[in-house]
Amino acid sequence: MQNDSDVERWLDSLDPATTPARDGARMRRIAAARQNMADAEQELRDAVAEARAAGDTWSMIGIALGTTRQAAFQRFGKHVGE
C-alpha cells in the first residue's frame, strides 16, 4: 500500500509541460481520507482491546459495534490475543 509521502512525491513529480494542468487537492483529499480511515481503524482496535482487558464481553462489544458477538470476535479477536 502506498503512503501519503508516495502520493506527495507523485503529485510533485508531475511536469506541467507534459501533464495537463490538474489540481492535486482532490488526490491529497483522497490520501488524507484513507489515512483517517486507517487511524480510525486503529482507534477501534485499541478501544476493543481496552474493553476486553476491562472485562467487557464479546456480546457487549458486538452490541456497541451494531453486530453480533461472533462477528465482533471474528473481526477483533486476533487483535486482542484471543
N, C-alpha and C positions, 0 to 999 in steps of 0.2 A: 504494500500500500504506500502510495506517495504521501509525503507530509507537506505541511504548509510551506516549508522552505523550497521544496521541489516546485510547487506551484509558483511561488515568487520568482524563482530562477527562470522558469519557463516564460512567465509574463515579461520579465526583464529582458529576455533574450529575443523577443520579437523585434524584428527590424521594420520600422515604419516604411522604409523604402521598398520592401518586398512583401509586406503584410498589410492588407487593408487596415486602415485605422480602426482600432477596437478599443473600447473602454474595458480595462481589466477589472473594474469594480464588480461586475457580475461573477467573474471567476473567483475573485477574492471572497465575495459573499458566500459562494458555494463552499469554498475551502473552510471558511470560518464556521459555517453551519455544520459541516462534517466534524470539525474539531469540537464544537459544542456538543454534538451527539456523543462523541467518544467520552468527553468529560462527564456528561450526564450518565452514561452507562457505567462509568467507574464509580460515580457517586451512588448509584443504585446498588451496585455490588457491595460497596462499603456499608451502605445502610442495612442491607440484608444480612451481611456478616455480623454487624453490630447487634442487630435484633436477635440473631441466633445465639450469639455469645451471651446476651442478656437473658436467654431462656425462652424467647418467643417461639411458638410452634410454626411449622410449615403451613398449617391451616390458617393461622393468624396472618402470616406473611402473604399467603395466597389471597386472602380477603383484601389486604391493603393494595395488592397488585391488580385486583379485579380478575383473578384467575383461580384455578384450583390449587390445592395443596400439592398435588402431583406435578402440575406444570411449574409451580414455583420451585420445587425441589429439583426438577429436571433442569431448569434453567440456571439455578444458582447453587445447587448442592456441591458441585465440583469446585466452586469459588470459595466455599467456606470449609472445605476439607471434609465433607461428608460423603 
